[in-house]
């Protein structure tokens, strides 16, 4: 048996880097950190500039919207006033037209007997016919504007908002404060319950 074995060779030491290479590696790492820090600072500056630009744009948009809203509100109020004024004028004109129509109806209803055998009688008949024609024209004009005749219901409860009381009347078998008789019809719009001119009535005692 051979006890001879070769001597153990110790491992070769790791090659050490020259000092110059170590310095260059540290310098590169330092420059890398410097570049990273510079990039971060530039990113923060750009982010701040972006926030400032966004804030300016938001303020400008808010100011523009506020101005638009104010202009729209003013235009709406002006249009509303104009429409309200036109409605008020239209209502006044319709009331005058209703008044004329009622007067003409009373004139036609009071038409006396006319002798058409004389020239004066023929002239009076033509005049009365002309008044009746104008009365129908006014009634048709009111209908075109949505105004129709409104009659009180005899026997219904008296309602001051719907009837104009011009007198009283005792009616057998009818309770008090009921419509006993209609003296003159009224006018109403197409909307139910919207009475423009109340009918004149006699109310039970």
Buried (B, 14 or more C-beta within 10 A) or exposed (E): EEEEEEEEEEEEEEEEEEEEEEEEEEEEEEEEEEEEEEEEEEEEEEEEEEEEEEEEEEEEEEEEEEEEEEEEEEEEEEEEEEEEEEEEEEEEEBBEBBEEBBEBBEBBEEBEEBEEEEEEEEEBBEEBEEBBEBBEEBBEEBEEEEBEBBEBEBEEEBEEEBBBBEEEBEBEEBEEBBBBBBEBBBBBBEEEEEBBBBBBBBBBE
